[in-house]
């Protein structure tokens, strides 16, 4: 399995799309370039106190589209949640959800894939982890979260709002 993931990342680095998982026809597979312009997207404040799986500090969600009027975000939606303890983006914790669709994560936050991102010392955005659940040794909690929490631990319980926890970003929000 790790070899397949490594090969997919190598293919992604060469400009090719990694293959969609079995049973995920019509799915959107996000690459690092899909996250790069996130700071130009609509920004919504979503709190600053302690939140399981995240460090403390002001949190924002950057969305590549406004909440839909209907029941669910369309495939290709990208939401990046930041914890911004300073103005230096290299200190931010970066989490993302991408509406992958195609039956992905059917037992969790249906259709959504989760990501951990970071800015490296050169200021470039890099992908640290991705998937429906945390990988070996990565609890998706960044530096200050609760070990083992995982994204599905919270988001899968919000299926009635397309697995979106922040009210301002739920489908039907203004």
Buried (B, 14 or more C-beta within 10 A) or exposed (E): EEEEEEEBBEEBEEEEEBEBBEEBEEBBBBBBEBBEEBEEBEBBEBBBEEBEBBBEBBBBBBBBBEBBEEEBBEBBBBBBBBBBBEEEBEBBBBBBBBBBBBBBBEEBBBBBBBBBBBBEEEEEBEBEBBBBBBBEEBBBBBEBBBEEBBBBBBBBEBEEBBBBBBEEBBBEBE
